């Protein structure tokens, strides 16, 4: 390690290296931690770090922002670093989320009920064109997410080679934290995927390197024409059947991003008409 680095920068490098070995990328957080470490070394600070010192750094963003929300986001990025430093200096203070007030708090998500999922899948099935794959693809996409808990990006990027219908196992490759995992499927989900495969293979040639979900015959590689098929498609469908009406009562006050289709129901995909 570079011997010219001073103490806090050494701590920062060690902290980031340890976290990245665990699979965290820490792009923006890493930049913030290193900036904070340089600031402390430039100050020549001695003794335990205090919240006041950390808050002073947070106010010194490059954009010279005067917004407490910006300062709060910067401070949040070094919170775990402060916890890490306590092993070397137990009196190190750790900032909480009240230093600059509470900002950007996430709203409680709405988890779709079984009946709401059934309604969403029925609406997806009706998407046109009538002779195309779009309706069946969206129905399968949302049903797969609901029955297995996959992320939208994971479902969209599944290849035929990742789906073992005989054993009922999905292989999710290079997912969050650059790791792969296997996901078991309920028999009803396997049956639904078989039906979709049979329909899809009437439109596109079945090859193991192709994506499982295709919107039309000209996109056998699984390239979606919509940039965010899960979020935008789910939003439109929910609104079309009255499940999502922004600024209304109940869960509908949430924006589409806070509505989650993930659900423990394993037969929602297989039994859309029940």
C-alpha positions in Angstrom: 0.0 0.0 0.0 1.2 3.5 -0.8 3.2 4.7 2.2 2.4 8.3 1.6 -1.3 7.7 2.4 -2.2 9.1 5.8 -4.1 7.2 8.6 -7.7 7.9 7.7 -7.1 7.2 4.0 -5.5 3.9 5.0 -8.6 3.1 7.0 -10.8 4.0 4.0 -8.9 1.8 1.6 -9.0 -1.1 4.0 -12.7 -0.7 4.6 -13.6 -0.5 0.9 -11.4 -3.4 0.0 -13.0 -5.5 2.7 -16.5 -4.6 1.6 -15.7 -5.2 -2.1 -14.4 -8.7 -1.3 -17.9 -9.3 0.0 -19.4 -8.4 -3.4 -20.4 -4.8 -2.9 -19.4 -2.4 -5.7 -19.6 0.8 -3.6 -19.2 3.2 -6.5 -20.7 6.3 -5.2 -20.2 5.3 -1.6 -16.5 4.6 -2.2 -16.1 8.0 -3.7 -17.7 9.6 -0.6 -15.7 7.5 1.9 -12.4 8.5 0.2 -13.5 12.2 0.0 -14.3 12.1 3.7 -11.0 10.4 4.6 -9.0 13.1 2.7 -11.0 15.8 4.4 -10.2 14.4 7.8 -6.5 14.0 7.0 -6.3 17.5 5.6 -7.8 18.8 8.8 -5.2 17.0 10.8 -8.0 15.9 13.1 -6.9 14.1 16.3 -9.1 11.9 18.5 -12.5 10.3 18.0 -14.6 11.5 15.1 -17.7 13.3 16.0 -21.0 13.8 14.2 -20.2 17.5 14.0 -17.0 16.8 12.1 -18.9 14.5 9.7 -21.7 16.9 9.2 -19.2 19.7 8.4 -17.8 17.4 5.6 -21.3 16.6 4.4 -22.1 20.3 3.9 -19.0 20.7 1.7 -20.2 19.0 -1.5 -18.7 20.1 -4.8 -21.9 21.7 -5.9 -22.0 23.9 -2.8 -25.5 22.8 -2.2 -27.5 24.5 0.5 -30.1 21.7 0.7 -30.2 19.6 3.9 -31.5 16.7 1.8 -28.2 16.6 -0.2 -26.2 16.8 3.0 -28.2 14.0 4.6 -27.5 11.7 1.5 -23.8 12.4 1.8 -23.7 11.7 5.5 -25.6 8.4 5.0 -22.9 7.2 2.7 -20.2 7.3 5.4 -22.4 5.9 8.2 -21.1 2.3 7.9 -17.6 3.6 7.6 -18.0 5.3 10.9 -19.2 2.1 12.4 -16.2 0.3 11.0 -13.9 2.9 12.6 -15.2 2.1 16.1 -13.1 -1.0 16.3 -10.1 1.2 16.3 -11.6 4.1 18.3 -14.6 3.0 20.4 -15.6 6.6 21.0 -16.2 7.3 17.3 -19.7 8.7 16.9 -22.0 7.3 14.3 -24.5 9.7 12.6 -28.1 8.8 12.4 -30.7 9.9 9.9 -31.9 12.8 12.1 -28.8 15.0 11.8 -30.2 17.0 8.9 -33.8 15.8 9.4 -35.5 12.9 7.7 -35.4 13.0 3.9 -36.3 10.6 1.1 -38.0 8.1 3.3 -39.5 5.2 1.3 -43.2 4.7 1.5 -44.4 1.3 2.7 -44.8 -1.0 -0.4 -48.1 -2.5 -1.4 -47.9 -6.3 -1.9 -50.5 -7.4 -4.4 -53.0 -9.8 -3.1 -53.7 -13.1 -4.9 -56.8 -11.7 -6.5 -55.0 -8.6 -7.6 -52.3 -10.8 -9.3 -55.1 -12.8 -11.0 -56.6 -9.5 -12.3 -53.2 -8.3 -13.5 -52.4 -11.5 -15.3 -55.8 -11.4 -17.0 -55.1 -7.8 -18.1 -51.7 -8.8 -19.4 -53.1 -11.7 -21.4 -55.4 -9.2 -23.3 -52.5 -7.1 -24.5 -52.3 -6.9 -28.3 -51.7 -7.6 -31.0 -54.0 -10.6 -30.9 -51.8 -12.9 -33.0 -48.6 -11.8 -31.3 -46.6 -12.9 -28.3 -46.8 -9.6 -26.3 -49.8 -10.6 -24.1 -48.6 -14.1 -23.3 -45.1 -12.7 -22.6 -46.3 -10.1 -20.1 -48.6 -12.6 -18.5 -45.7 -15.0 -18.1 -43.3 -12.3 -16.9 -45.5 -11.0 -14.1 -46.6 -14.6 -13.2 -43.0 -15.7 -13.0 -42.1 -12.8 -10.8 -45.1 -13.4 -8.5 -44.5 -17.1 -8.1 -40.7 -17.2 -7.7 -39.8 -13.8 -6.3 -37.4 -13.0 -9.2 -36.4 -9.4 -9.9 -37.7 -8.0 -13.1 -34.2 -7.9 -14.6 -33.6 -11.5 -13.7 -36.7 -12.7 -15.3 -36.2 -10.7 -18.5 -32.6 -12.0 -18.9 -33.4 -15.7 -18.4 -32.1 -17.9 -21.3 -33.6 -21.2 -22.3 -30.4 -22.8 -21.0 -31.2 -21.4 -17.6 -34.6 -23.2 -17.4 -34.8 -26.8 -16.4 -38.4 -27.8 -16.8 -37.7 -31.5 -15.9 -36.3 -30.7 -12.4 -38.3 -27.4 -12.0 -35.2 -25.3 -11.4 -34.2 -21.8 -12.7 -30.6 -20.8 -12.7 -30.1 -17.1 -12.2 -26.7 -16.1 -13.4 -24.5 -13.2 -12.3 -27.2 -11.5 -10.3 -26.9 -9.0 -7.4 -23.4 -9.0 -5.9 -22.2 -10.9 -9.0 -23.4 -14.2 -7.7 -25.5 -17.0 -9.3 -28.2 -19.0 -7.6 -30.8 -21.6 -8.3 -34.6 -21.0 -7.7 -37.0 -23.9 -7.5 -40.4 -23.6 -9.2 -43.8 -24.9 -8.2 -45.2 -27.6 -10.5 -47.9 -25.2 -11.6 -45.3 -22.6 -12.6 -43.4 -25.3 -14.6 -46.6 -26.2 -16.4 -47.3 -22.5 -17.2 -43.8 -22.1 -18.6 -44.2 -25.2 -20.8 -47.4 -23.7 -22.2 -45.6 -20.4 -22.9 -42.6 -22.2 -24.5 -45.0 -24.1 -26.8 -46.6 -20.9 -27.9 -43.4 -19.0 -28.2 -41.8 -21.7 -30.3 -44.5 -21.3 -32.9 -43.1 -17.8 -33.5 -39.4 -18.1 -32.9 -36.9 -20.8 -33.3 -36.1 -22.5 -30.0 -32.4 -22.2 -29.2 -30.8 -22.5 -25.8 -28.9 -19.2 -26.2 -32.2 -17.3 -26.7 -34.1 -15.5 -23.9 -37.1 -17.3 -22.5 -39.3 -14.2 -22.8 -39.8 -12.7 -26.3 -42.2 -10.0 -27.3 -42.3 -10.7 -31.0 -40.9 -13.0 -33.6 -38.3 -10.6 -34.7 -36.7 -10.5 -31.3 -35.6 -14.1 -30.6 -32.7 -12.9 -28.6 -35.1 -11.5 -26.1 -34.4 -7.8 -26.7 -37.3 -5.8 -25.2 -38.6 -2.9 -27.2 -39.6 -1.2 -23.9 -36.7 -0.1 -21.6 -38.4 -1.1 -18.3 -40.9 -3.8 -19.1 -41.7 -4.7 -15.5 -42.2 -1.2 -14.1 -43.8 0.5 -17.0 -45.9 -2.5 -18.1 -47.1 -3.3 -14.5 -48.0 0.4 -14.0 -50.1 0.6 -17.1 -51.9 -2.6 -16.4 -52.6 -1.8 -12.8 -54.1 1.5 -13.8 -56.2 0.0 -16.6 -58.0 -2.3 -14.1 -58.3 0.2 -11.3 -55.6 -1.1 -9.0 -53.3 1.9 -9.2 -54.7 5.4 -9.1 -52.1 7.9 -7.8 -53.2 10.2 -5.0 -56.3 8.2 -4.2 -57.1 6.4 -0.9 -55.6 3.3 0.4 -52.5 1.7 -1.1 -53.1 3.5 -4.4 -51.4 6.6 -2.9 -48.1 4.9 -3.7 -46.4 5.5 -7.0 -46.1 2.4 -9.3 -42.6 1.8 -8.1 -43.8 1.1 -4.6 -46.3 -1.6 -5.8 -44.7 -5.0 -5.6 -46.0 -8.0 -7.4 -43.9 -10.5 -5.4 -46.2 -12.8 -3.6 -46.0 -16.2 -1.9 -48.8 -17.5 -4.0 -47.4 -20.3 -6.2 -50.5 -20.9 -8.4 -51.3 -17.4 -9.4 -49.5 -18.0 -12.8 -51.0 -21.4 -13.4 -54.6 -20.5 -12.5 -55.4 -17.0 -13.9 -59.1 -17.7 -14.2 -59.8 -19.1 -10.7 
